[in-house]
């Protein structure tokens, strides 16, 4: 499918001076994080706090709190002389995150195999089968939303909240690269692999699952490098393109409808 452009604006704008309340601070955090996830701050770019505060209609103090939190989470870095800096789109770092995700999800599927109910796994199978009906030309953001919902369902079925939080964190940090991956046609393999994982879960084949999940999500460094090249083109071309639909936050819940 043709490569569409992600939006250059956050999915939601905070209400005026919203960050004066805890709810407003959470809203501000969500808006700025969405910008960081989609690389609306270009790799290595200095964050202009004054301009960003004006754009979001908030004061600099709550904005700086958000930027500090995003630095802790790995979306930004900080320089003594330059302030907050947007993270680099670095192939080795992304590869490291994929390796971490593979190890994390191997533990998740083992736990889910032992703890998920038969009803939950039947619901998950139904979700995957419905997902297969998505048109081949569906927007990559929608396909990624479905994929993330599947994996988060596995994490929830592990009955381990730390697994869920860890997966949500790594998903956010590789979201942009995975969106590009979906743009390039990765979807043709995804649904069949999901069904094989569900098959193994329903058979309670705990030994087969780590290999299935590793084969499903693993990427070689050269594959990630190719995706990142496309990502750079997308980042630097979209400023010249017409605004497109934003890459949304994941709102799909596998196994629930």
BANUDREN-146894 format. One record per residue (C-alpha): residue number from 1; x, y, z; residue in three letters; chain. Coordinates in steps of 0.5 Angstrom, whole numbers, plus 500, padded with zeros to 3 digits. Layout:
N
<pt><n>NUM</n><x>X</x><y>Y</y><z>Z</z><res>ALA</res><chain>A</chain></pt>
...
END
This chain:
257
<pt><n>1</n><x>500</x><y>500</y><z>500</z><res>UNK</res><chain>A</chain></pt>
<pt><n>2</n><x>502</x><y>507</y><z>499</z><res>UNK</res><chain>A</chain></pt>
<pt><n>3</n><x>506</x><y>510</y><z>505</z><res>UNK</res><chain>A</chain></pt>
<pt><n>4</n><x>502</x><y>515</y><z>508</z><res>UNK</res><chain>A</chain></pt>
<pt><n>5</n><x>504</x><y>521</y><z>513</z><res>UNK</res><chain>A</chain></pt>
<pt><n>6</n><x>503</x><y>521</y><z>520</z><res>UNK</res><chain>A</chain></pt>
<pt><n>7</n><x>500</x><y>528</y><z>523</z><res>UNK</res><chain>A</chain></pt>
<pt><n>8</n><x>505</x><y>533</y><z>525</z><res>UNK</res><chain>A</chain></pt>
<pt><n>9</n><x>500</x><y>535</y><z>531</z><res>UNK</res><chain>A</chain></pt>
<pt><n>10</n><x>499</x><y>532</y><z>537</z><res>UNK</res><chain>A</chain></pt>
<pt><n>11</n><x>492</x><y>527</y><z>538</z><res>UNK</res><chain>A</chain></pt>
<pt><n>12</n><x>489</x><y>532</y><z>543</z><res>UNK</res><chain>A</chain></pt>
<pt><n>13</n><x>491</x><y>539</y><z>545</z><res>UNK</res><chain>A</chain></pt>
<pt><n>14</n><x>491</x><y>540</y><z>553</z><res>UNK</res><chain>A</chain></pt>
<pt><n>15</n><x>485</x><y>545</y><z>555</z><res>UNK</res><chain>A</chain></pt>
<pt><n>16</n><x>488</x><y>552</y><z>557</z><res>UNK</res><chain>A</chain></pt>
<pt><n>17</n><x>492</x><y>552</y><z>563</z><res>UNK</res><chain>A</chain></pt>
<pt><n>18</n><x>490</x><y>545</y><z>564</z><res>UNK</res><chain>A</chain></pt>
<pt><n>19</n><x>496</x><y>543</y><z>567</z><res>UNK</res><chain>A</chain></pt>
<pt><n>20</n><x>494</x><y>546</y><z>574</z><res>UNK</res><chain>A</chain></pt>
<pt><n>21</n><x>490</x><y>540</y><z>576</z><res>UNK</res><chain>A</chain></pt>
<pt><n>22</n><x>493</x><y>533</y><z>576</z><res>UNK</res><chain>A</chain></pt>
<pt><n>23</n><x>488</x><y>531</y><z>571</z><res>UNK</res><chain>A</chain></pt>
<pt><n>24</n><x>491</x><y>537</y><z>566</z><res>UNK</res><chain>A</chain></pt>
<pt><n>25</n><x>498</x><y>534</y><z>568</z><res>UNK</res><chain>A</chain></pt>
<pt><n>26</n><x>496</x><y>527</y><z>565</z><res>UNK</res><chain>A</chain></pt>
<pt><n>27</n><x>493</x><y>531</y><z>559</z><res>UNK</res><chain>A</chain></pt>
<pt><n>28</n><x>499</x><y>535</y><z>558</z><res>UNK</res><chain>A</chain></pt>
<pt><n>29</n><x>503</x><y>528</y><z>559</z><res>UNK</res><chain>A</chain></pt>
<pt><n>30</n><x>499</x><y>525</y><z>554</z><res>UNK</res><chain>A</chain></pt>
<pt><n>31</n><x>499</x><y>530</y><z>549</z><res>UNK</res><chain>A</chain></pt>
<pt><n>32</n><x>507</x><y>531</y><z>549</z><res>UNK</res><chain>A</chain></pt>
<pt><n>33</n><x>508</x><y>523</y><z>549</z><res>UNK</res><chain>A</chain></pt>
<pt><n>34</n><x>504</x><y>522</y><z>543</z><res>UNK</res><chain>A</chain></pt>
<pt><n>35</n><x>509</x><y>528</y><z>540</z><res>UNK</res><chain>A</chain></pt>
<pt><n>36</n><x>515</x><y>524</y><z>542</z><res>UNK</res><chain>A</chain></pt>
<pt><n>37</n><x>512</x><y>517</y><z>540</z><res>UNK</res><chain>A</chain></pt>
<pt><n>38</n><x>511</x><y>519</y><z>533</z><res>UNK</res><chain>A</chain></pt>
<pt><n>39</n><x>518</x><y>523</y><z>532</z><res>UNK</res><chain>A</chain></pt>
<pt><n>40</n><x>514</x><y>530</y><z>531</z><res>UNK</res><chain>A</chain></pt>
<pt><n>41</n><x>520</x><y>532</y><z>535</z><res>UNK</res><chain>A</chain></pt>
<pt><n>42</n><x>526</x><y>531</y><z>530</z><res>UNK</res><chain>A</chain></pt>
<pt><n>43</n><x>531</x><y>526</y><z>532</z><res>UNK</res><chain>A</chain></pt>
<pt><n>44</n><x>537</x><y>530</y><z>536</z><res>UNK</res><chain>A</chain></pt>
<pt><n>45</n><x>532</x><y>536</y><z>535</z><res>UNK</res><chain>A</chain></pt>
<pt><n>46</n><x>533</x><y>541</y><z>541</z><res>UNK</res><chain>A</chain></pt>
<pt><n>47</n><x>526</x><y>542</y><z>545</z><res>UNK</res><chain>A</chain></pt>
<pt><n>48</n><x>524</x><y>549</y><z>545</z><res>UNK</res><chain>A</chain></pt>
<pt><n>49</n><x>520</x><y>550</y><z>551</z><res>UNK</res><chain>A</chain></pt>
<pt><n>50</n><x>518</x><y>557</y><z>550</z><res>UNK</res><chain>A</chain></pt>
<pt><n>51</n><x>515</x><y>555</y><z>543</z><res>UNK</res><chain>A</chain></pt>
<pt><n>52</n><x>512</x><y>548</y><z>546</z><res>UNK</res><chain>A</chain></pt>
<pt><n>53</n><x>509</x><y>551</y><z>552</z><res>UNK</res><chain>A</chain></pt>
<pt><n>54</n><x>506</x><y>557</y><z>547</z><res>UNK</res><chain>A</chain></pt>
<pt><n>55</n><x>503</x><y>552</y><z>542</z><res>UNK</res><chain>A</chain></pt>
<pt><n>56</n><x>500</x><y>547</y><z>548</z><res>UNK</res><chain>A</chain></pt>
<pt><n>57</n><x>498</x><y>553</y><z>552</z><res>UNK</res><chain>A</chain></pt>
<pt><n>58</n><x>501</x><y>551</y><z>558</z><res>UNK</res><chain>A</chain></pt>
<pt><n>59</n><x>506</x><y>554</y><z>563</z><res>UNK</res><chain>A</chain></pt>
<pt><n>60</n><x>513</x><y>552</y><z>563</z><res>UNK</res><chain>A</chain></pt>
<pt><n>61</n><x>513</x><y>549</y><z>570</z><res>UNK</res><chain>A</chain></pt>
<pt><n>62</n><x>508</x><y>543</y><z>568</z><res>UNK</res><chain>A</chain></pt>
<pt><n>63</n><x>511</x><y>542</y><z>561</z><res>UNK</res><chain>A</chain></pt>
<pt><n>64</n><x>518</x><y>541</y><z>564</z><res>UNK</res><chain>A</chain></pt>
<pt><n>65</n><x>515</x><y>536</y><z>569</z><res>UNK</res><chain>A</chain></pt>
<pt><n>66</n><x>513</x><y>532</y><z>563</z><res>UNK</res><chain>A</chain></pt>
<pt><n>67</n><x>519</x><y>533</y><z>559</z><res>UNK</res><chain>A</chain></pt>
<pt><n>68</n><x>523</x><y>530</y><z>565</z><res>UNK</res><chain>A</chain></pt>
<pt><n>69</n><x>518</x><y>524</y><z>566</z><res>UNK</res><chain>A</chain></pt>
<pt><n>70</n><x>519</x><y>523</y><z>558</z><res>UNK</res><chain>A</chain></pt>
<pt><n>71</n><x>527</x><y>523</y><z>559</z><res>UNK</res><chain>A</chain></pt>
<pt><n>72</n><x>526</x><y>518</y><z>565</z><res>UNK</res><chain>A</chain></pt>
<pt><n>73</n><x>522</x><y>514</y><z>560</z><res>UNK</res><chain>A</chain></pt>
<pt><n>74</n><x>527</x><y>514</y><z>554</z><res>UNK</res><chain>A</chain></pt>
<pt><n>75</n><x>524</x><y>519</y><z>550</z><res>UNK</res><chain>A</chain></pt>
<pt><n>76</n><x>528</x><y>525</y><z>551</z><res>UNK</res><chain>A</chain></pt>
<pt><n>77</n><x>535</x><y>526</y><z>553</z><res>UNK</res><chain>A</chain></pt>
<pt><n>78</n><x>538</x><y>532</y><z>556</z><res>UNK</res><chain>A</chain></pt>
<pt><n>79</n><x>544</x><y>536</y><z>555</z><res>UNK</res><chain>A</chain></pt>
<pt><n>80</n><x>547</x><y>542</y><z>560</z><res>UNK</res><chain>A</chain></pt>
<pt><n>81</n><x>548</x><y>547</y><z>554</z><res>UNK</res><chain>A</chain></pt>
<pt><n>82</n><x>542</x><y>545</y><z>550</z><res>UNK</res><chain>A</chain></pt>
<pt><n>83</n><x>536</x><y>543</y><z>554</z><res>UNK</res><chain>A</chain></pt>
<pt><n>84</n><x>532</x><y>537</y><z>552</z><res>UNK</res><chain>A</chain></pt>
<pt><n>85</n><x>534</x><y>533</y><z>546</z><res>UNK</res><chain>A</chain></pt>
<pt><n>86</n><x>529</x><y>529</y><z>542</z><res>UNK</res><chain>A</chain></pt>
<pt><n>87</n><x>531</x><y>522</y><z>542</z><res>UNK</res><chain>A</chain></pt>
<pt><n>88</n><x>535</x><y>519</y><z>536</z><res>UNK</res><chain>A</chain></pt>
<pt><n>89</n><x>532</x><y>514</y><z>531</z><res>UNK</res><chain>A</chain></pt>
<pt><n>90</n><x>538</x><y>509</y><z>532</z><res>UNK</res><chain>A</chain></pt>
<pt><n>91</n><x>538</x><y>502</y><z>529</z><res>UNK</res><chain>A</chain></pt>
<pt><n>92</n><x>542</x><y>499</y><z>535</z><res>UNK</res><chain>A</chain></pt>
<pt><n>93</n><x>538</x><y>502</y><z>540</z><res>UNK</res><chain>A</chain></pt>
<pt><n>94</n><x>531</x><y>500</y><z>537</z><res>UNK</res><chain>A</chain></pt>
<pt><n>95</n><x>535</x><y>493</y><z>536</z><res>UNK</res><chain>A</chain></pt>
<pt><n>96</n><x>536</x><y>492</y><z>543</z><res>UNK</res><chain>A</chain></pt>
<pt><n>97</n><x>529</x><y>494</y><z>545</z><res>UNK</res><chain>A</chain></pt>
<pt><n>98</n><x>527</x><y>489</y><z>540</z><res>UNK</res><chain>A</chain></pt>
<pt><n>99</n><x>531</x><y>484</y><z>544</z><res>UNK</res><chain>A</chain></pt>
<pt><n>100</n><x>528</x><y>486</y><z>550</z><res>UNK</res><chain>A</chain></pt>
<pt><n>101</n><x>521</x><y>485</y><z>548</z><res>UNK</res><chain>A</chain></pt>
<pt><n>102</n><x>523</x><y>478</y><z>545</z><res>UNK</res><chain>A</chain></pt>
<pt><n>103</n><x>525</x><y>476</y><z>552</z><res>UNK</res><chain>A</chain></pt>
<pt><n>104</n><x>519</x><y>480</y><z>556</z><res>UNK</res><chain>A</chain></pt>
<pt><n>105</n><x>514</x><y>476</y><z>551</z><res>UNK</res><chain>A</chain></pt>
<pt><n>106</n><x>517</x><y>470</y><z>552</z><res>UNK</res><chain>A</chain></pt>
<pt><n>107</n><x>516</x><y>470</y><z>559</z><res>UNK</res><chain>A</chain></pt>
<pt><n>108</n><x>509</x><y>473</y><z>558</z><res>UNK</res><chain>A</chain></pt>
<pt><n>109</n><x>507</x><y>467</y><z>554</z><res>UNK</res><chain>A</chain></pt>
<pt><n>110</n><x>509</x><y>462</y><z>559</z><res>UNK</res><chain>A</chain></pt>
<pt><n>111</n><x>505</x><y>465</y><z>564</z><res>UNK</res><chain>A</chain></pt>
<pt><n>112</n><x>499</x><y>466</y><z>560</z><res>UNK</res><chain>A</chain></pt>
<pt><n>113</n><x>499</x><y>459</y><z>558</z><res>UNK</res><chain>A</chain></pt>
<pt><n>114</n><x>499</x><y>457</y><z>565</z><res>UNK</res><chain>A</chain></pt>
<pt><n>115</n><x>494</x><y>462</y><z>568</z><res>UNK</res><chain>A</chain></pt>
<pt><n>116</n><x>489</x><y>464</y><z>562</z><res>UNK</res><chain>A</chain></pt>
<pt><n>117</n><x>482</x><y>461</y><z>562</z><res>UNK</res><chain>A</chain></pt>
<pt><n>118</n><x>480</x><y>457</y><z>556</z><res>UNK</res><chain>A</chain></pt>
<pt><n>119</n><x>474</x><y>462</y><z>555</z><res>UNK</res><chain>A</chain></pt>
<pt><n>120</n><x>480</x><y>468</y><z>555</z><res>UNK</res><chain>A</chain></pt>
<pt><n>121</n><x>483</x><y>464</y><z>550</z><res>UNK</res><chain>A</chain></pt>
<pt><n>122</n><x>477</x><y>463</y><z>546</z><res>UNK</res><chain>A</chain></pt>
<pt><n>123</n><x>476</x><y>470</y><z>546</z><res>UNK</res><chain>A</chain></pt>
<pt><n>124</n><x>483</x><y>472</y><z>544</z><res>UNK</res><chain>A</chain></pt>
<pt><n>125</n><x>482</x><y>467</y><z>538</z><res>UNK</res><chain>A</chain></pt>
<pt><n>126</n><x>475</x><y>470</y><z>536</z><res>UNK</res><chain>A</chain></pt>
<pt><n>127</n><x>479</x><y>477</y><z>536</z><res>UNK</res><chain>A</chain></pt>
<pt><n>128</n><x>485</x><y>474</y><z>531</z><res>UNK</res><chain>A</chain></pt>
<pt><n>129</n><x>480</x><y>471</y><z>527</z><res>UNK</res><chain>A</chain></pt>
<pt><n>130</n><x>476</x><y>478</y><z>526</z><res>UNK</res><chain>A</chain></pt>
<pt><n>131</n><x>482</x><y>482</y><z>525</z><res>UNK</res><chain>A</chain></pt>
<pt><n>132</n><x>484</x><y>478</y><z>519</z><res>UNK</res><chain>A</chain></pt>
<pt><n>133</n><x>478</x><y>481</y><z>516</z><res>UNK</res><chain>A</chain></pt>
<pt><n>134</n><x>481</x><y>488</y><z>516</z><res>UNK</res><chain>A</chain></pt>
<pt><n>135</n><x>482</x><y>490</y><z>509</z><res>UNK</res><chain>A</chain></pt>
<pt><n>136</n><x>489</x><y>489</y><z>506</z><res>UNK</res><chain>A</chain></pt>
<pt><n>137</n><x>489</x><y>496</y><z>504</z><res>UNK</res><chain>A</chain></pt>
<pt><n>138</n><x>487</x><y>498</y><z>512</z><res>UNK</res><chain>A</chain></pt>
<pt><n>139</n><x>491</x><y>504</y><z>515</z><res>UNK</res><chain>A</chain></pt>
<pt><n>140</n><x>498</x><y>502</y><z>518</z><res>UNK</res><chain>A</chain></pt>
<pt><n>141</n><x>496</x><y>505</y><z>524</z><res>UNK</res><chain>A</chain></pt>
<pt><n>142</n><x>489</x><y>501</y><z>525</z><res>UNK</res><chain>A</chain></pt>
<pt><n>143</n><x>493</x><y>495</y><z>523</z><res>UNK</res><chain>A</chain></pt>
<pt><n>144</n><x>498</x><y>496</y><z>529</z><res>UNK</res><chain>A</chain></pt>
<pt><n>145</n><x>493</x><y>498</y><z>534</z><res>UNK</res><chain>A</chain></pt>
<pt><n>146</n><x>490</x><y>491</y><z>533</z><res>UNK</res><chain>A</chain></pt>
<pt><n>147</n><x>497</x><y>488</y><z>533</z><res>UNK</res><chain>A</chain></pt>
<pt><n>148</n><x>499</x><y>491</y><z>540</z><res>UNK</res><chain>A</chain></pt>
<pt><n>149</n><x>492</x><y>490</y><z>543</z><res>UNK</res><chain>A</chain></pt>
<pt><n>150</n><x>493</x><y>482</y><z>541</z><res>UNK</res><chain>A</chain></pt>
<pt><n>151</n><x>500</x><y>483</y><z>545</z><res>UNK</res><chain>A</chain></pt>
<pt><n>152</n><x>497</x><y>487</y><z>551</z><res>UNK</res><chain>A</chain></pt>
<pt><n>153</n><x>492</x><y>481</y><z>552</z><res>UNK</res><chain>A</chain></pt>
<pt><n>154</n><x>497</x><y>476</y><z>552</z><res>UNK</res><chain>A</chain></pt>
<pt><n>155</n><x>500</x><y>480</y><z>558</z><res>UNK</res><chain>A</chain></pt>
<pt><n>156</n><x>494</x><y>481</y><z>562</z><res>UNK</res><chain>A</chain></pt>
<pt><n>157</n><x>492</x><y>474</y><z>561</z><res>UNK</res><chain>A</chain></pt>
<pt><n>158</n><x>499</x><y>473</y><z>565</z><res>UNK</res><chain>A</chain></pt>
<pt><n>159</n><x>496</x><y>476</y><z>571</z><res>UNK</res><chain>A</chain></pt>
<pt><n>160</n><x>502</x><y>480</y><z>572</z><res>UNK</res><chain>A</chain></pt>
<pt><n>161</n><x>502</x><y>487</y><z>572</z><res>UNK</res><chain>A</chain></pt>
<pt><n>162</n><x>509</x><y>488</y><z>571</z><res>UNK</res><chain>A</chain></pt>
<pt><n>163</n><x>509</x><y>485</y><z>565</z><res>UNK</res><chain>A</chain></pt>
<pt><n>164</n><x>503</x><y>489</y><z>562</z><res>UNK</res><chain>A</chain></pt>
<pt><n>165</n><x>507</x><y>496</y><z>564</z><res>UNK</res><chain>A</chain></pt>
<pt><n>166</n><x>513</x><y>493</y><z>561</z><res>UNK</res><chain>A</chain></pt>
<pt><n>167</n><x>510</x><y>491</y><z>555</z><res>UNK</res><chain>A</chain></pt>
<pt><n>168</n><x>506</x><y>498</y><z>554</z><res>UNK</res><chain>A</chain></pt>
<pt><n>169</n><x>513</x><y>502</y><z>555</z><res>UNK</res><chain>A</chain></pt>
<pt><n>170</n><x>517</x><y>498</y><z>550</z><res>UNK</res><chain>A</chain></pt>
<pt><n>171</n><x>511</x><y>499</y><z>545</z><res>UNK</res><chain>A</chain></pt>
<pt><n>172</n><x>511</x><y>506</y><z>546</z><res>UNK</res><chain>A</chain></pt>
<pt><n>173</n><x>519</x><y>506</y><z>544</z><res>UNK</res><chain>A</chain></pt>
<pt><n>174</n><x>518</x><y>502</y><z>538</z><res>UNK</res><chain>A</chain></pt>
<pt><n>175</n><x>511</x><y>505</y><z>536</z><res>UNK</res><chain>A</chain></pt>
<pt><n>176</n><x>514</x><y>509</y><z>530</z><res>UNK</res><chain>A</chain></pt>
<pt><n>177</n><x>518</x><y>504</y><z>527</z><res>UNK</res><chain>A</chain></pt>
<pt><n>178</n><x>513</x><y>498</y><z>528</z><res>UNK</res><chain>A</chain></pt>
<pt><n>179</n><x>508</x><y>503</y><z>524</z><res>UNK</res><chain>A</chain></pt>
<pt><n>180</n><x>513</x><y>504</y><z>519</z><res>UNK</res><chain>A</chain></pt>
<pt><n>181</n><x>514</x><y>496</y><z>519</z><res>UNK</res><chain>A</chain></pt>
<pt><n>182</n><x>506</x><y>496</y><z>518</z><res>UNK</res><chain>A</chain></pt>
<pt><n>183</n><x>506</x><y>501</y><z>512</z><res>UNK</res><chain>A</chain></pt>
<pt><n>184</n><x>511</x><y>496</y><z>508</z><res>UNK</res><chain>A</chain></pt>
<pt><n>185</n><x>507</x><y>490</y><z>508</z><res>UNK</res><chain>A</chain></pt>
<pt><n>186</n><x>508</x><y>486</y><z>515</z><res>UNK</res><chain>A</chain></pt>
<pt><n>187</n><x>501</x><y>485</y><z>516</z><res>UNK</res><chain>A</chain></pt>
<pt><n>188</n><x>501</x><y>479</y><z>511</z><res>UNK</res><chain>A</chain></pt>
<pt><n>189</n><x>505</x><y>475</y><z>516</z><res>UNK</res><chain>A</chain></pt>
<pt><n>190</n><x>502</x><y>477</y><z>523</z><res>UNK</res><chain>A</chain></pt>
<pt><n>191</n><x>495</x><y>474</y><z>523</z><res>UNK</res><chain>A</chain></pt>
<pt><n>192</n><x>498</x><y>467</y><z>521</z><res>UNK</res><chain>A</chain></pt>
<pt><n>193</n><x>503</x><y>468</y><z>527</z><res>UNK</res><chain>A</chain></pt>
<pt><n>194</n><x>498</x><y>470</y><z>532</z><res>UNK</res><chain>A</chain></pt>
<pt><n>195</n><x>493</x><y>464</y><z>530</z><res>UNK</res><chain>A</chain></pt>
<pt><n>196</n><x>499</x><y>459</y><z>531</z><res>UNK</res><chain>A</chain></pt>
<pt><n>197</n><x>501</x><y>463</y><z>538</z><res>UNK</res><chain>A</chain></pt>
<pt><n>198</n><x>493</x><y>462</y><z>540</z><res>UNK</res><chain>A</chain></pt>
<pt><n>199</n><x>494</x><y>455</y><z>538</z><res>UNK</res><chain>A</chain></pt>
<pt><n>200</n><x>499</x><y>453</y><z>542</z><res>UNK</res><chain>A</chain></pt>
<pt><n>201</n><x>496</x><y>457</y><z>548</z><res>UNK</res><chain>A</chain></pt>
<pt><n>202</n><x>490</x><y>453</y><z>547</z><res>UNK</res><chain>A</chain></pt>
<pt><n>203</n><x>494</x><y>446</y><z>547</z><res>UNK</res><chain>A</chain></pt>
<pt><n>204</n><x>498</x><y>449</y><z>553</z><res>UNK</res><chain>A</chain></pt>
<pt><n>205</n><x>504</x><y>447</y><z>549</z><res>UNK</res><chain>A</chain></pt>
<pt><n>206</n><x>508</x><y>452</y><z>554</z><res>UNK</res><chain>A</chain></pt>
<pt><n>207</n><x>515</x><y>449</y><z>551</z><res>UNK</res><chain>A</chain></pt>
<pt><n>208</n><x>513</x><y>451</y><z>544</z><res>UNK</res><chain>A</chain></pt>
<pt><n>209</n><x>511</x><y>458</y><z>545</z><res>UNK</res><chain>A</chain></pt>
<pt><n>210</n><x>517</x><y>462</y><z>547</z><res>UNK</res><chain>A</chain></pt>
<pt><n>211</n><x>520</x><y>460</y><z>540</z><res>UNK</res><chain>A</chain></pt>
<pt><n>212</n><x>513</x><y>462</y><z>536</z><res>UNK</res><chain>A</chain></pt>
<pt><n>213</n><x>513</x><y>469</y><z>540</z><res>UNK</res><chain>A</chain></pt>
<pt><n>214</n><x>521</x><y>470</y><z>538</z><res>UNK</res><chain>A</chain></pt>
<pt><n>215</n><x>520</x><y>468</y><z>531</z><res>UNK</res><chain>A</chain></pt>
<pt><n>216</n><x>514</x><y>473</y><z>531</z><res>UNK</res><chain>A</chain></pt>
<pt><n>217</n><x>517</x><y>479</y><z>533</z><res>UNK</res><chain>A</chain></pt>
<pt><n>218</n><x>524</x><y>478</y><z>532</z><res>UNK</res><chain>A</chain></pt>
<pt><n>219</n><x>528</x><y>483</y><z>527</z><res>UNK</res><chain>A</chain></pt>
<pt><n>220</n><x>535</x><y>483</y><z>525</z><res>UNK</res><chain>A</chain></pt>
<pt><n>221</n><x>539</x><y>489</y><z>525</z><res>UNK</res><chain>A</chain></pt>
<pt><n>222</n><x>539</x><y>490</y><z>518</z><res>UNK</res><chain>A</chain></pt>
<pt><n>223</n><x>532</x><y>489</y><z>517</z><res>UNK</res><chain>A</chain></pt>
<pt><n>224</n><x>531</x><y>495</y><z>523</z><res>UNK</res><chain>A</chain></pt>
<pt><n>225</n><x>536</x><y>499</y><z>519</z><res>UNK</res><chain>A</chain></pt>
<pt><n>226</n><x>532</x><y>499</y><z>513</z><res>UNK</res><chain>A</chain></pt>
<pt><n>227</n><x>526</x><y>501</y><z>516</z><res>UNK</res><chain>A</chain></pt>
<pt><n>228</n><x>529</x><y>506</y><z>520</z><res>UNK</res><chain>A</chain></pt>
<pt><n>229</n><x>531</x><y>509</y><z>513</z><res>UNK</res><chain>A</chain></pt>
<pt><n>230</n><x>524</x><y>509</y><z>511</z><res>UNK</res><chain>A</chain></pt>
<pt><n>231</n><x>523</x><y>513</y><z>518</z><res>UNK</res><chain>A</chain></pt>
<pt><n>232</n><x>527</x><y>518</y><z>517</z><res>UNK</res><chain>A</chain></pt>
<pt><n>233</n><x>524</x><y>520</y><z>510</z><res>UNK</res><chain>A</chain></pt>
<pt><n>234</n><x>517</x><y>520</y><z>513</z><res>UNK</res><chain>A</chain></pt>
<pt><n>235</n><x>520</x><y>525</y><z>518</z><res>UNK</res><chain>A</chain></pt>
<pt><n>236</n><x>523</x><y>530</y><z>514</z><res>UNK</res><chain>A</chain></pt>
<pt><n>237</n><x>518</x><y>529</y><z>508</z><res>UNK</res><chain>A</chain></pt>
<pt><n>238</n><x>512</x><y>530</y><z>512</z><res>UNK</res><chain>A</chain></pt>
<pt><n>239</n><x>513</x><y>537</y><z>514</z><res>UNK</res><chain>A</chain></pt>
<pt><n>240</n><x>512</x><y>539</y><z>506</z><res>UNK</res><chain>A</chain></pt>
<pt><n>241</n><x>506</x><y>534</y><z>506</z><res>UNK</res><chain>A</chain></pt>
<pt><n>242</n><x>498</x><y>535</y><z>507</z><res>UNK</res><chain>A</chain></pt>
<pt><n>243</n><x>496</x><y>533</y><z>514</z><res>UNK</res><chain>A</chain></pt>
<pt><n>244</n><x>494</x><y>526</y><z>515</z><res>UNK</res><chain>A</chain></pt>
<pt><n>245</n><x>490</x><y>522</y><z>520</z><res>UNK</res><chain>A</chain></pt>
<pt><n>246</n><x>494</x><y>522</y><z>527</z><res>UNK</res><chain>A</chain></pt>
<pt><n>247</n><x>497</x><y>515</y><z>529</z><res>UNK</res><chain>A</chain></pt>
<pt><n>248</n><x>492</x><y>514</y><z>535</z><res>UNK</res><chain>A</chain></pt>
<pt><n>249</n><x>493</x><y>511</y><z>541</z><res>UNK</res><chain>A</chain></pt>
<pt><n>250</n><x>491</x><y>504</y><z>542</z><res>UNK</res><chain>A</chain></pt>
<pt><n>251</n><x>484</x><y>503</y><z>544</z><res>UNK</res><chain>A</chain></pt>
<pt><n>252</n><x>483</x><y>496</y><z>541</z><res>UNK</res><chain>A</chain></pt>
<pt><n>253</n><x>482</x><y>491</y><z>547</z><res>UNK</res><chain>A</chain></pt>
<pt><n>254</n><x>483</x><y>484</y><z>544</z><res>UNK</res><chain>A</chain></pt>
<pt><n>255</n><x>478</x><y>479</y><z>547</z><res>UNK</res><chain>A</chain></pt>
<pt><n>256</n><x>473</x><y>484</y><z>549</z><res>UNK</res><chain>A</chain></pt>
<pt><n>257</n><x>467</x><y>486</y><z>544</z><res>UNK</res><chain>A</chain></pt>
END
